[in-house]
Amino acid sequence: MSEQPFRRRIDRVTGDDYLDDLSSRTPGEIRTMRDECREEEGRLSYARRLLHGQMDIAKAELARRDAGDGKSLVETLNEILADRPSSGPTRSAGNTTMYSPTGPIGRRRGDRVLEEMPLGRLPDLSDDELVAAVTRLTEEEAAISNMRRVVMDHLDRLQQELITRYRDGDASVDEIVPRSAG
């Protein structure tokens, strides 16, 4: 039985065999793989940011209900979504540009849960429904974070391979660094 190719780039990039035969690849092929990883890391980071925003809003609604302070969810949105320093270590993708989606969503991990999350109806959800929504968002964020970790590990390995080839004289700067378009 022949193995069918993956349909999506994220499936290839996160596959266990993505880095197989790296030593036989040309610097141009490795650079292309590195660029694929950078793009996927940007997409995954974007999805995580959206999920974090929705989780923050849903958790704030739970806290608002517990506190009973009388403020509506809408009145507290600025405070909920204000940028706060991260509580844990973060890992930067280096030269990754900010991902901006173009086209329809719905095929990538996280898209479905983001579409299904009824943010406009949060105040109308029962406590059990709201807890279930937070749980689903949290699980999806963990899955996307795990995928991102794999992509970042692959990105690190590809970058290290390029550096090693340059350092050992097996590749020139022109092969490692793409020419600028300008």
PEGI-V665133 format. One record per backbone hydrogen bond with DSSP energy under -0.5 kcal/mol. NH is the residue of the N-H (numbers start at 1). CO is the residue of the C=O. If there is no record, write none. Layout:
BEGIN
nh=NH co=CO
nh=NH co=CO
END
This chain:
BEGIN
nh=12 co=8
nh=13 co=9
nh=14 co=10
nh=15 co=12
nh=18 co=15
nh=20 co=17
nh=22 co=19
nh=24 co=21
nh=25 co=22
nh=30 co=26
nh=31 co=27
nh=32 co=28
nh=33 co=29
nh=34 co=30
nh=35 co=31
nh=36 co=32
nh=37 co=33
nh=38 co=34
nh=39 co=35
nh=40 co=36
nh=41 co=37
nh=42 co=38
nh=43 co=39
nh=44 co=40
nh=45 co=41
nh=46 co=42
nh=47 co=43
nh=48 co=44
nh=49 co=45
nh=50 co=46
nh=51 co=47
nh=52 co=48
nh=53 co=49
nh=54 co=50
nh=55 co=51
nh=56 co=52
nh=57 co=53
nh=58 co=54
nh=59 co=55
nh=60 co=56
nh=61 co=57
nh=62 co=58
nh=63 co=59
nh=64 co=60
nh=65 co=61
nh=66 co=62
nh=67 co=63
nh=68 co=64
nh=69 co=64
nh=76 co=72
nh=76 co=73
nh=77 co=74
nh=80 co=76
nh=81 co=77
nh=82 co=78
nh=82 co=79
nh=92 co=90
nh=95 co=93
nh=111 co=108
nh=112 co=108
nh=114 co=110
nh=115 co=111
nh=116 co=112
nh=117 co=113
nh=119 co=117
nh=121 co=118
nh=122 co=119
nh=124 co=121
nh=125 co=121
nh=125 co=122
nh=130 co=126
nh=131 co=127
nh=132 co=128
nh=133 co=129
nh=134 co=130
nh=135 co=131
nh=136 co=132
nh=137 co=133
nh=138 co=134
nh=139 co=135
nh=140 co=136
nh=141 co=137
nh=142 co=138
nh=143 co=139
nh=144 co=140
nh=145 co=141
nh=146 co=142
nh=147 co=143
nh=148 co=144
nh=149 co=145
nh=150 co=146
nh=151 co=147
nh=152 co=148
nh=153 co=149
nh=154 co=150
nh=155 co=151
nh=156 co=152
nh=157 co=153
nh=158 co=154
nh=159 co=155
nh=160 co=156
nh=161 co=157
nh=162 co=158
nh=163 co=159
nh=164 co=160
nh=165 co=161
nh=166 co=162
nh=167 co=163
nh=168 co=164
nh=169 co=166
nh=170 co=165
nh=171 co=165
nh=175 co=172
nh=176 co=172
nh=177 co=173
nh=178 co=176
END
